[in-house]
Amino acid sequence: MARELYDLLEVDPNASADDIKKSYRRLARALHPDANPGDAAAEARFKEVSAAYEVLSDPQRRAQYDQFGDAGPQAGNPFGGGGGFQDIFDAFFSQMGGDPGRRSGPQAGADIETTVVIDLGEAAFGAAKDLSVRLPVGCAECDATGAAPGTSAEMCPECQGTGEVRRVRQSLLGQMITASPCGRCGGMGAVIASPCSTCHGDGRVTEERTLTVDVPEGVEDGTTLRLAGRGAAGPRGGPAGSLYVHLRVSPDPRFERNGDDLHTMVHVSAAQAAIGTELEVETLEAPLTVAIEPGTQSGTVLRQRNQGVPHLRSRGRGDLFVHVQVDTPTELSDREVELLTELAELRGEHLAPPERHRGIVSKIRTAFS
């Protein structure tokens, strides 16, 4: 049974996991480089202790080590491979989402947001809308390179073109590797000795630009359109970000929209509702003739198919719902009272006593005078 790693941690091969952890912490505090500045021997011992703990703190790897010793598969390598420090470094950054082999380049520009107001007809049938936005664009003087004409950027001597500075430090848990953008080049990987006098090395200038946005048919209030590559230009020739256009649909007094359906209201008199008539109803396009059938009641809804808003992601349109409101007359002449009274008598309907008719008419007239 191998004893080397146990000896490094100063524990018995039968030691429990808690005993191994306690011993490692004691040794790590004593051997840590921060506690032994300039002591190469202590630093080397600290690395050995940390490597031993990596193996013995993992039950599966400890079992392999107990069975095979240093000859076992990956037994003596606390990082599970034979690639050494660079493999450790690569594994660390792959877990952090980074790519240590990636070289930096021009960064993408920022996304831009703006709002466009459209009417209901434009939302329904689409429109081409012009809008003005102020945003960074590529500098024409230096062709977006940031370098003065006739010159070019050079590889950053600090990060050797990677755009990152990596640092290794020791901690209680072993070697910690951090990466941060290079302060010399700002993460670009290149430096400019002679900056462009127009953009001052940024490769961009801010200008007012007029853009045309194609609004698709069927959009709703609050819809956001993403236009890739129409946002702010990236520094030094970097790709442009996206332009996000938020659509606001102004209210239409004629209609209420519910999804792709439209709702509108028409008013008819009691006579029209009783006898029937035809009315012209507004739609998003040409007026539509709607039949009011005899005996139509207030609150009746007439459905006109395919007169609503076109569907955004499929064929067809919504419907137009016409809500009928029967209006009761509020001002009656004496003759109208007589006619309505005669009608009521013919229909056998009970009315107020005749002497009250004129009083009711008088009150109605007074209320609206």
VMD Tcl script that draws the C-alpha trace (Angstrom):
set ca {
  {0.00 0.00 0.00}
  {1.44 3.33 -1.01}
  {2.27 5.75 1.75}
  {3.86 8.73 -0.02}
  {0.78 10.97 -0.22}
  {-0.23 10.05 3.31}
  {3.28 10.89 4.47}
  {3.11 14.24 2.76}
  {-0.07 15.02 4.67}
  {1.34 13.48 7.87}
  {-1.63 11.13 8.35}
  {-2.10 7.38 8.59}
  {-3.42 5.46 5.53}
  {-6.53 4.63 7.59}
  {-7.19 8.27 8.43}
  {-10.75 9.53 7.99}
  {-11.69 12.22 5.50}
  {-12.04 14.74 8.34}
  {-8.57 13.90 9.68}
  {-7.08 14.37 6.20}
  {-8.81 17.74 5.82}
  {-7.68 18.95 9.25}
  {-4.07 17.93 8.58}
  {-4.09 19.59 5.18}
  {-5.39 22.86 6.59}
  {-2.74 22.82 9.32}
  {0.07 22.19 6.85}
  {-1.29 24.69 4.30}
  {-1.34 27.48 6.87}
  {2.19 26.68 7.92}
  {3.62 26.30 4.41}
  {1.67 28.97 2.52}
  {3.96 31.33 0.56}
  {2.32 34.33 2.21}
  {3.54 33.00 5.54}
  {7.00 32.14 4.15}
  {7.99 34.93 1.75}
  {11.06 34.01 -0.28}
  {11.23 30.45 1.09}
  {11.41 28.26 -2.04}
  {11.48 25.04 0.00}
  {8.27 25.93 1.82}
  {6.60 26.84 -1.47}
  {7.62 23.51 -3.04}
  {6.35 21.60 -0.01}
  {3.10 23.57 -0.13}
  {2.54 22.48 -3.75}
  {3.23 18.84 -2.86}
  {0.82 18.95 0.08}
  {-1.90 20.55 -2.07}
  {-1.44 17.93 -4.79}
  {-1.64 15.13 -2.24}
  {-4.81 16.55 -0.76}
  {-6.43 16.76 -4.22}
  {-6.07 12.99 -4.55}
  {-6.87 11.88 -1.02}
  {-9.90 14.17 -0.61}
  {-11.61 12.44 -3.56}
  {-12.93 9.01 -2.43}
  {-12.66 7.45 -5.88}
  {-9.14 8.70 -6.57}
  {-8.06 7.80 -3.05}
  {-9.31 4.24 -3.61}
  {-7.35 4.03 -6.87}
  {-4.24 5.37 -5.15}
  {-4.60 2.89 -2.28}
  {-4.87 0.04 -4.78}
  {-2.35 1.01 -7.44}
  {-0.14 3.63 -5.85}
  {1.75 5.97 -8.17}
  {1.46 3.38 -10.95}
  {-2.33 3.57 -10.96}
  {-4.26 5.41 -13.61}
  {-3.98 9.15 -12.94}
  {-3.20 8.32 -9.31}
  {-0.38 10.71 -8.73}
  {-1.83 13.59 -10.77}
  {-4.36 15.55 -8.73}
  {-5.73 17.04 -11.94}
  {-6.47 13.74 -13.63}
  {-3.99 13.99 -16.50}
  {-0.38 14.25 -17.47}
  {-0.34 17.60 -19.22}
  {1.16 19.59 -16.39}
  {0.56 23.23 -15.54}
  {-0.82 24.28 -18.95}
  {-3.51 21.59 -18.81}
  {-4.48 22.81 -15.36}
  {-4.65 26.36 -16.70}
  {-6.77 25.34 -19.69}
  {-9.14 23.28 -17.58}
  {-9.64 26.18 -15.19}
  {-10.54 28.63 -17.91}
  {-12.76 26.19 -19.80}
  {-14.86 25.89 -16.65}
  {-15.03 29.66 -16.40}
  {-16.28 29.96 -19.98}
  {-13.02 31.35 -21.32}
  {-10.75 30.17 -24.07}
  {-7.06 30.61 -23.21}
  {-6.11 29.99 -26.81}
  {-8.34 32.78 -28.13}
  {-6.62 35.91 -29.28}
  {-8.45 39.16 -28.84}
  {-9.65 41.37 -31.63}
  {-11.94 44.32 -32.20}
  {-14.87 44.20 -29.84}
  {-18.49 44.44 -30.95}
  {-20.32 47.72 -30.59}
  {-23.12 48.41 -28.15}
  {-26.77 47.76 -28.82}
  {-28.97 50.81 -29.41}
  {-32.64 51.23 -28.47}
  {-35.18 53.62 -29.93}
  {-38.96 54.01 -30.11}
  {-41.18 54.53 -33.17}
  {-44.84 55.55 -33.01}
  {-47.16 54.12 -35.67}
  {-50.92 54.24 -36.24}
  {-53.27 51.28 -36.30}
  {-53.28 51.06 -40.09}
  {-49.48 50.89 -40.21}
  {-49.49 48.24 -37.50}
  {-52.04 46.22 -39.44}
  {-50.63 46.43 -42.97}
  {-46.96 47.26 -42.33}
  {-45.01 50.37 -43.22}
  {-41.54 51.69 -43.98}
  {-40.70 54.19 -41.25}
  {-37.73 56.55 -41.27}
  {-36.07 57.31 -37.96}
  {-33.08 59.33 -36.90}
  {-30.62 57.94 -34.37}
  {-27.36 59.32 -33.05}
  {-24.77 56.58 -32.71}
  {-21.07 55.73 -33.18}
  {-20.12 54.88 -36.77}
  {-16.83 53.88 -38.37}
  {-14.37 56.74 -38.83}
  {-13.92 57.48 -42.54}
  {-10.59 59.25 -42.00}
  {-8.77 56.15 -40.77}
  {-11.10 53.53 -42.24}
  {-12.16 52.64 -38.67}
  {-8.67 51.40 -37.70}
  {-8.01 54.16 -35.19}
  {-4.51 54.67 -36.60}
  {-3.47 57.80 -38.46}
  {-3.47 57.39 -42.25}
  {-0.28 55.68 -43.39}
  {0.25 53.94 -40.01}
  {-1.14 50.84 -38.39}
  {-1.66 49.30 -34.97}
  {1.08 47.12 -33.44}
  {0.87 44.06 -31.23}
  {0.66 44.96 -27.57}
  {3.99 44.12 -25.87}
  {2.28 43.68 -22.50}
  {-0.12 40.87 -23.40}
  {1.55 39.71 -26.64}
  {-1.65 40.31 -28.57}
  {-3.95 38.20 -26.37}
  {-5.75 41.15 -24.82}
  {-5.49 39.47 -21.40}
  {-3.07 39.51 -18.52}
  {-2.95 36.30 -16.50}
  {-1.72 36.06 -12.96}
  {-1.01 33.03 -10.79}
  {-1.09 33.26 -7.01}
  {-1.05 30.76 -4.20}
  {-3.93 30.25 -1.80}
  {-5.01 27.73 0.79}
  {-6.69 25.77 -1.98}
  {-3.66 25.74 -4.24}
  {-2.77 27.81 -7.28}
  {-5.36 30.38 -8.33}
  {-5.22 31.71 -11.89}
  {-6.98 34.90 -12.85}
  {-7.25 36.71 -16.14}
  {-8.18 40.34 -16.72}
  {-8.20 42.69 -19.71}
  {-4.80 44.10 -20.50}
  {-4.47 47.61 -19.14}
  {-1.99 48.61 -21.82}
  {-4.23 47.92 -24.82}
  {-7.63 47.85 -23.16}
  {-8.14 44.22 -24.17}
  {-7.69 44.95 -27.87}
  {-4.38 43.09 -28.20}
  {-2.88 45.97 -30.17}
  {-1.64 49.48 -29.44}
  {-1.63 52.53 -31.68}
  {1.46 54.71 -31.69}
  {-0.04 57.38 -33.98}
  {-3.76 57.76 -33.32}
  {-6.12 59.18 -35.92}
  {-6.67 62.90 -35.31}
  {-10.38 62.61 -36.09}
  {-11.43 59.72 -33.85}
  {-8.42 59.87 -31.48}
  {-7.64 56.19 -31.92}
  {-11.14 54.85 -31.26}
  {-11.93 54.14 -34.89}
  {-15.40 55.67 -34.44}
  {-17.13 59.02 -34.57}
  {-20.66 59.84 -33.41}
  {-23.09 60.97 -36.09}
  {-26.79 61.42 -36.74}
  {-28.02 58.74 -39.10}
  {-31.42 58.27 -40.78}
  {-32.49 54.65 -41.02}
  {-35.50 53.02 -42.61}
  {-37.29 50.38 -40.57}
  {-39.65 47.96 -42.27}
  {-42.57 47.37 -39.93}
  {-44.16 43.97 -40.71}
  {-47.93 43.70 -40.93}
  {-49.80 42.52 -37.86}
  {-47.52 43.96 -35.16}
  {-48.96 44.95 -31.79}
  {-48.23 47.78 -29.41}
  {-45.02 46.96 -27.53}
  {-43.50 44.83 -30.29}
  {-39.71 45.09 -30.49}
  {-37.84 44.68 -33.77}
  {-34.17 43.62 -33.66}
  {-32.02 44.85 -36.53}
  {-28.68 43.05 -36.32}
  {-25.66 45.11 -37.32}
  {-27.56 48.42 -37.23}
  {-26.44 49.49 -33.77}
  {-23.26 51.23 -32.63}
  {-20.09 50.39 -34.52}
  {-17.42 48.55 -32.54}
  {-14.11 50.27 -31.71}
  {-11.33 49.97 -34.29}
  {-13.41 48.21 -36.91}
  {-15.31 45.92 -34.55}
  {-18.73 44.66 -35.70}
  {-21.75 46.83 -35.00}
  {-24.24 45.92 -32.33}
  {-27.97 45.57 -32.86}
  {-30.65 48.24 -33.12}
  {-33.76 47.48 -31.06}
  {-36.83 49.37 -32.27}
  {-39.74 49.45 -29.81}
  {-43.08 50.03 -31.56}
  {-45.84 52.08 -29.99}
  {-49.26 51.97 -31.68}
  {-51.29 55.15 -31.18}
  {-54.95 54.66 -30.17}
  {-57.59 54.74 -32.92}
  {-60.90 56.29 -31.77}
  {-62.86 54.08 -34.17}
  {-61.67 50.69 -32.98}
  {-60.62 48.70 -29.96}
  {-58.11 45.98 -30.76}
  {-58.11 42.58 -29.09}
  {-55.34 40.47 -30.56}
  {-56.00 40.49 -34.29}
  {-59.72 41.23 -33.86}
  {-61.23 44.71 -33.95}
  {-64.31 45.96 -32.14}
  {-66.41 48.98 -33.07}
  {-69.83 50.35 -32.07}
  {-72.75 51.65 -34.16}
  {-75.82 53.49 -32.90}
  {-79.30 52.87 -34.29}
  {-82.68 54.30 -33.37}
  {-85.46 52.25 -31.89}
  {-87.32 52.40 -35.21}
  {-84.25 51.22 -37.15}
  {-83.69 48.39 -34.72}
  {-87.33 47.35 -34.86}
  {-87.89 47.60 -38.61}
  {-84.34 46.95 -39.82}
  {-81.94 49.01 -41.91}
  {-78.50 49.06 -43.51}
  {-75.55 51.03 -42.16}
  {-72.09 51.89 -43.43}
  {-69.43 50.77 -40.95}
  {-65.82 51.92 -41.09}
  {-63.08 49.31 -41.43}
  {-59.31 49.59 -41.76}
  {-59.88 49.85 -45.51}
  {-63.10 50.73 -47.37}
  {-66.43 51.25 -45.58}
  {-68.55 48.13 -45.23}
  {-72.36 47.88 -45.50}
  {-73.84 46.02 -42.55}
  {-77.47 44.87 -42.38}
  {-79.41 45.57 -39.17}
  {-82.06 42.88 -39.11}
  {-85.61 43.69 -37.90}
  {-85.93 43.26 -34.16}
  {-82.21 43.79 -33.45}
  {-81.64 44.25 -29.73}
  {-79.21 46.61 -28.06}
  {-75.98 44.76 -27.39}
  {-76.21 42.58 -30.47}
  {-72.77 41.83 -31.96}
  {-72.41 41.38 -35.72}
  {-69.28 39.54 -36.82}
  {-67.62 40.58 -40.07}
  {-65.04 37.95 -40.96}
  {-61.56 38.82 -42.23}
  {-62.01 42.55 -41.59}
  {-59.56 42.71 -38.68}
  {-55.77 42.85 -38.46}
  {-53.65 40.49 -40.60}
  {-51.96 37.72 -38.62}
  {-48.29 38.39 -37.92}
  {-46.93 34.88 -38.45}
  {-49.56 33.22 -40.60}
  {-52.02 33.87 -43.36}
  {-55.44 35.36 -42.85}
  {-56.85 38.16 -40.75}
  {-58.81 38.66 -37.61}
  {-62.47 39.67 -37.58}
  {-64.36 42.92 -37.05}
  {-67.05 42.78 -34.36}
  {-69.78 45.42 -34.73}
  {-71.57 46.14 -31.45}
  {-75.08 47.55 -31.92}
  {-76.35 50.17 -29.48}
  {-80.06 50.98 -29.70}
  {-80.62 54.58 -28.62}
  {-83.82 55.53 -26.80}
  {-85.15 58.94 -27.93}
  {-84.91 61.57 -25.21}
  {-86.78 64.49 -26.82}
  {-90.34 63.83 -28.02}
  {-92.82 66.20 -29.56}
  {-96.52 65.93 -28.79}
  {-97.07 64.20 -32.10}
  {-94.33 61.68 -31.40}
  {-95.87 60.96 -28.00}
  {-99.20 60.36 -29.70}
  {-97.71 58.00 -32.25}
  {-95.76 56.05 -29.67}
  {-98.87 55.86 -27.50}
  {-100.85 54.53 -30.43}
  {-98.13 51.97 -31.13}
  {-98.14 50.86 -27.51}
  {-101.92 50.47 -27.55}
  {-101.69 48.38 -30.71}
  {-99.12 46.16 -29.02}
  {-101.01 46.01 -25.77}
  {-98.20 47.64 -23.83}
  {-98.90 49.44 -20.58}
  {-97.96 53.13 -20.40}
  {-98.22 55.84 -17.79}
  {-101.63 57.55 -17.52}
  {-102.24 60.01 -20.44}
  {-102.09 63.08 -18.17}
  {-98.50 62.12 -17.21}
  {-97.26 61.90 -20.79}
  {-96.98 65.65 -21.16}
  {-95.33 65.92 -17.74}
  {-92.72 63.35 -18.75}
  {-92.11 65.10 -22.06}
  {-91.82 68.44 -20.25}
  {-89.27 67.04 -17.81}
  {-87.22 65.57 -20.64}
  {-87.24 68.87 -22.50}
  {-86.29 70.77 -19.35}
  {-83.39 68.41 -18.67}
  {-81.93 68.95 -22.15}
  {-82.74 72.70 -22.44}
}
mol new
graphics top color blue
foreach p $ca { graphics top sphere $p radius 0.5 }
foreach p [lrange $ca 0 end-1] q [lrange $ca 1 end] { graphics top cylinder $p $q radius 0.2 }
display resetview
